[in-house]
């Protein structure tokens, strides 16, 4: 089962959702914008199949910043998505 992680970025915390390839919610939560929050995020991904050979890809609202840098450091694919683009698609559907 392939899973994908989406992160709604914020200065104080991040809302996280992991869905499978059919769009079913696997896990969701909120993590702090801190080292402890990153550890918690990685802990959320581990039971979803996140492993060195099969890292869960992450879509996030920002192309840069500490969280993005840390996630890139794990080697996982990161997909920055402009939130305005998402809102425009959602409005047109």
C-alpha positions as YAML, in Angstrom:
chain: A
units: angstrom
residues:
- id: 1
  name: UNK
  ca: [0.00, 0.00, 0.00]
- id: 2
  name: UNK
  ca: [1.45, 3.37, -1.01]
- id: 3
  name: UNK
  ca: [0.88, 6.26, 1.40]
- id: 4
  name: UNK
  ca: [1.36, 9.99, 1.06]
- id: 5
  name: UNK
  ca: [1.75, 12.70, 3.69]
- id: 6
  name: UNK
  ca: [0.33, 16.20, 3.48]
- id: 7
  name: UNK
  ca: [1.39, 18.94, 5.88]
- id: 8
  name: UNK
  ca: [-0.45, 22.19, 6.53]
- id: 9
  name: UNK
  ca: [2.42, 24.40, 7.69]
- id: 10
  name: UNK
  ca: [2.11, 26.98, 10.47]
- id: 11
  name: UNK
  ca: [4.60, 28.95, 12.54]
- id: 12
  name: UNK
  ca: [3.66, 27.19, 15.78]
- id: 13
  name: UNK
  ca: [2.41, 23.76, 14.68]
- id: 14
  name: UNK
  ca: [1.77, 21.63, 11.61]
- id: 15
  name: UNK
  ca: [-1.36, 19.64, 10.79]
- id: 16
  name: UNK
  ca: [-0.46, 16.29, 9.25]
- id: 17
  name: UNK
  ca: [-2.56, 13.86, 7.23]
- id: 18
  name: UNK
  ca: [-1.42, 10.57, 5.74]
- id: 19
  name: UNK
  ca: [-3.60, 8.96, 3.09]
- id: 20
  name: UNK
  ca: [-3.26, 5.75, 1.13]
- id: 21
  name: UNK
  ca: [-3.31, 5.45, -2.65]
- id: 22
  name: UNK
  ca: [-7.12, 5.27, -2.65]
- id: 23
  name: UNK
  ca: [-7.39, 8.52, -0.65]
- id: 24
  name: UNK
  ca: [-8.38, 6.87, 2.61]
- id: 25
  name: UNK
  ca: [-7.13, 8.66, 5.72]
- id: 26
  name: UNK
  ca: [-4.56, 6.49, 7.48]
- id: 27
  name: UNK
  ca: [-3.48, 8.86, 10.26]
- id: 28
  name: UNK
  ca: [-3.74, 12.52, 11.12]
- id: 29
  name: UNK
  ca: [-2.41, 14.70, 13.86]
- id: 30
  name: UNK
  ca: [-0.80, 17.95, 14.86]
- id: 31
  name: UNK
  ca: [2.89, 18.35, 15.66]
- id: 32
  name: UNK
  ca: [4.79, 21.28, 17.12]
- id: 33
  name: UNK
  ca: [7.16, 23.35, 15.00]
- id: 34
  name: UNK
  ca: [10.17, 22.03, 16.91]
- id: 35
  name: UNK
  ca: [12.67, 19.18, 16.99]
- id: 36
  name: UNK
  ca: [10.25, 17.24, 19.18]
- id: 37
  name: UNK
  ca: [7.51, 17.84, 16.60]
- id: 38
  name: UNK
  ca: [9.72, 16.53, 13.81]
- id: 39
  name: UNK
  ca: [10.44, 13.41, 15.86]
- id: 40
  name: UNK
  ca: [6.70, 13.01, 16.45]
- id: 41
  name: UNK
  ca: [6.02, 13.41, 12.71]
- id: 42
  name: UNK
  ca: [8.57, 10.74, 11.85]
- id: 43
  name: UNK
  ca: [6.99, 8.55, 14.53]
- id: 44
  name: UNK
  ca: [3.60, 9.01, 12.85]
- id: 45
  name: UNK
  ca: [5.04, 7.96, 9.49]
- id: 46
  name: UNK
  ca: [6.86, 4.84, 10.77]
- id: 47
  name: UNK
  ca: [3.76, 2.64, 11.25]
- id: 48
  name: UNK
  ca: [2.58, 3.75, 7.79]
- id: 49
  name: UNK
  ca: [5.47, 1.89, 6.16]
- id: 50
  name: UNK
  ca: [8.07, 4.69, 6.27]
- id: 51
  name: UNK
  ca: [11.46, 3.00, 6.06]
- id: 52
  name: UNK
  ca: [14.88, 3.78, 4.54]
- id: 53
  name: UNK
  ca: [14.04, 2.00, 1.29]
- id: 54
  name: UNK
  ca: [10.46, 3.27, 1.09]
- id: 55
  name: UNK
  ca: [10.22, 6.80, 2.49]
- id: 56
  name: UNK
  ca: [6.76, 8.37, 2.57]
- id: 57
  name: UNK
  ca: [6.62, 11.38, 0.21]
- id: 58
  name: UNK
  ca: [5.49, 14.68, 1.72]
- id: 59
  name: UNK
  ca: [3.48, 17.52, 0.19]
- id: 60
  name: UNK
  ca: [3.81, 20.80, 2.10]
- id: 61
  name: UNK
  ca: [2.87, 24.45, 1.62]
- id: 62
  name: UNK
  ca: [6.43, 25.74, 1.71]
- id: 63
  name: UNK
  ca: [9.51, 25.06, -0.42]
- id: 64
  name: UNK
  ca: [11.88, 26.04, 2.39]
- id: 65
  name: UNK
  ca: [12.23, 26.44, 6.15]
- id: 66
  name: UNK
  ca: [13.51, 24.32, 9.00]
- id: 67
  name: UNK
  ca: [10.86, 21.59, 8.73]
- id: 68
  name: UNK
  ca: [11.37, 21.25, 4.97]
- id: 69
  name: UNK
  ca: [15.15, 21.15, 5.41]
- id: 70
  name: UNK
  ca: [14.87, 18.46, 8.06]
- id: 71
  name: UNK
  ca: [12.51, 16.39, 5.92]
- id: 72
  name: UNK
  ca: [14.84, 16.75, 2.92]
- id: 73
  name: UNK
  ca: [17.67, 15.58, 5.17]
- id: 74
  name: UNK
  ca: [15.85, 12.27, 5.62]
- id: 75
  name: UNK
  ca: [16.06, 11.76, 1.84]
- id: 76
  name: UNK
  ca: [12.33, 11.64, 1.28]
- id: 77
  name: UNK
  ca: [10.61, 13.27, -1.71]
- id: 78
  name: UNK
  ca: [9.21, 16.71, -0.85]
- id: 79
  name: UNK
  ca: [6.55, 18.35, -2.98]
- id: 80
  name: UNK
  ca: [5.98, 22.04, -2.18]
- id: 81
  name: UNK
  ca: [2.46, 23.06, -3.14]
- id: 82
  name: UNK
  ca: [1.39, 26.69, -3.24]
- id: 83
  name: UNK
  ca: [-1.73, 26.95, -1.05]
- id: 84
  name: UNK
  ca: [-3.26, 29.48, -3.46]
- id: 85
  name: UNK
  ca: [-3.06, 26.92, -6.25]
- id: 86
  name: UNK
  ca: [-4.88, 24.38, -4.10]
- id: 87
  name: UNK
  ca: [-7.63, 26.83, -3.18]
- id: 88
  name: UNK
  ca: [-8.15, 27.71, -6.85]
- id: 89
  name: UNK
  ca: [-8.50, 24.05, -7.79]
- id: 90
  name: UNK
  ca: [-10.88, 23.43, -4.88]
- id: 91
  name: UNK
  ca: [-13.03, 26.37, -5.93]
- id: 92
  name: UNK
  ca: [-13.22, 25.22, -9.54]
- id: 93
  name: UNK
  ca: [-14.34, 21.68, -8.75]
...
